[in-house]
Amino acid sequence: AVVGVRTVEFLDHRDGVIEYGTGLRRDIAAAIRRHRPELVVTLNHRDTWGGVAWNTPDHRAVGRATLDAVADAGNRWI
């Protein structure tokens, strides 16, 4: 792949009903620990797209959880 992706992993969170929380953060952090990526790319975590159109709740939740999970993955106490 152009960006070096070899594996795509889908977590067990249903589309359309994803909510930010410790479970989502835990699952994303665990995936980061398993795959040990050099770079983590996530969805737009902001409320809007350029201040014009609302972003979807799923994208906001996953984006925000991913930002936190990157730090969580490096914390051996979590």
Secondary structure by P-SEA (a helix, b strand, c coil): ccccccbbbbcccccccccccaaaaaaaaaaaaaacccbbbbccccccccccccccaaaaaaaaaaaaaaaaaacccc
